[in-house]
Amino acid sequence: MTISFYGAAQTVTGSKHLVTLENGTRILLDCGLLQGKGEKTDDYNREFDFEPENINYLILSHAHIDHSGLIPRLVKMGFSGPVFCTPPTLELCELLLRDSARIQENNSSHGTTTTPLYTEADVESALQLFKTVPYDQPYRIDDRIELLFTDTGHVLGSAAINLKLQDEEQERTLCFSGDIGRFANRILKEPQPFPAAEIILCESTYGDKIHDSLEHTEERLEQIVQTVCVERQGKLLIPAFSIGRTQELIYSLNYLAEEGRLPENVKVFVDSPLSVYATDILRSNPDYFNDTMQEYLKIDSDPFGFPQLHYIIEAEDSKELNNFMEPCVIISSSGMMEAGRIQHHLKNNLSDPNSAVLITGYCEPSTLGGQLLKGAETVRILGEEVAVKAEMIVMKEYSAHADYSDIAKFLICQDKEKLQKIFQVHGEKPVMVQLKEDLTELGYSNIEITDFRLSYVV
């Protein structure tokens, strides 16, 4: 068996891992869009380093675009096999992939980019190939491959991909963690134990970090709103991914509003059609919520709605926010600030010293978010140079990615004696190096720091 890494290897986007059995069967784990690599980004996304028509099966860990965003391109280039995922992942992919295609087609029609990677028609063709498999139900793909999805608690529908593979008459067991969530999770269930595996492909995004405790998260968010919106009369901009992060922020603000701790004169705008629709999908899937959230639903039937909250879908309504002079909170995608309506809000407010940008998640260093985190005094947004005078505030409590302690807890269900190899994926190299050292101290061995386009025989 050979495993080849075509993305999310010493970087955190573009997840694509190819498993090739001795009989030639090829299983692609994820097919994500690469982001934040400058001029090379389009080339990486346009051309695969393998033949799409030769892939037999695609198995998807979750819906985030850096894991699913090239599936229509894969189909356009010749892939015709099934795409396996959990039911909520399909719901979210229907939303995300159509949105991705619309953005590409719109950008192309305005002459800002080259030919789209795929169109809405390509997305519809790709969606016809999706097959859903619930959590914890073994599924026989063919006579050599059995699939089991286990919950990782990262976003709605996120799963570890567990495979039993008959390879040259020998059974091999492999787990791809996908993105691992946090064991302290506000809304979703915590990551679940997974079957014993000989080979693990393990996320390492925050493998060198320990996240701040969730205990005082709402209290800190309340203080930030008070300082920026009440004391300084500024705007608080929160760039957030449409799926996962946005809903957690809404839930926290809803909690503050229910407690009477959110100033009544401070309006909250969620300015992202994708976020609005994704929130509706989350609302419709309460079975995936954790016990604490289930109890909360008994006293608040809608934890994603309160009087000061306004969801914005139409572009004209979004533009009107530019003329809204009152202090407010604006949550808008994308999280790394590379695209979406957040760019317009940043362009209009970054030069205001009374305003602030609250960064709640990972930003790849070369992205606009990465530049702001590094303290850039000016940034280029939508073709214009913008002075940065607004305050940058970081809250790591909202990260949906596991930290070192979560990763160690995720792996604890495994027998170290039987575990033959851990491949680190979805992380920057310095993080992988530190995580390798720490896991080695815990007694794990044969840990590989994967690299782009490298193949490993296992």
C-alpha angles and dihedrals in degrees: 000000000000127000118199125189118216100166144001088047110132086346134068104234139061097047109200123146122172122206114195120190123210091255090058099258109148123206118187115205108207126337105217135176115251113230138188101022097121120224092353093059097086093048092051091050096043099053126046119210090224135047109269092204090060094058110104101190138012119203118191124207097196145333104263110125094240086063102034107020100100098048093101089049090051090053092045089054095051113284111138105163128107124285112216122204142136119279096254090048090058091050091052094042090055086058100039100043094048089049091048091052093048091052092050094047091047093049091048093050089053091051095242096119140022124261112321117263086231141347134230088263089057089051091053090051091050094048090057088066096056119112121184126221120185123231118277097012114117111229124198107220093179138328091288103038131061120181129203124179118206124187117259097180094226099120134338107303097006113152146182109235110229117189134188106199129190101213116175090338090307121111113231125187122211134175126195107195096203105197112337118221129214125275087222097064125164099204115008133056117270121258110288128225113265133209122278111279134192092203127034128188100201131193115235106177096130096016092133096047141077111211121227115262118269090223096097099025098115091043091055093045089051090053092049092051090047093050099043103033103030108028098033097027089224135134122263110214117197115189106203139166111255095235119057106347096057093051092049091052092048090049091052093048090046089053091051091048092050089050091050091243098116111085108251093222094055110090122205119214125194099199105188128089089207091055092049093052093042090053089053089053091050090049090054094053106059092146088078093056121107124248094263091054091046089056092047090054088063091066099030116033092190113040089173099060137064135153098267093048120101124182114209123203108154119080092225091057089049091053090051088065087070087067095043103110099181122098111266147150117253119192111190140154147284109058096208089043093234095126144354134063093310088078091063092050091048091049090053099042112028091089092056111096090200093060129074141202115223110206111198104171149029119307118192105238096244095051126094089256090051091052092051091048089054090055102256111184093206132020134186114241125174091344097311134101110239125194114231111224100137118102119259113220124184126204114179093179091088096058112127090200124095119252124214094281091049092050091050090049091047091054097044092091089067128094105237090203093060097038105101103179142008116199113197114219138166099039144095115261098250089053092049091050092053093045091050090054093048095047090048089056088054090057102263117135140187093043114171126201100215123219134204115278094000121134128208128199111218 
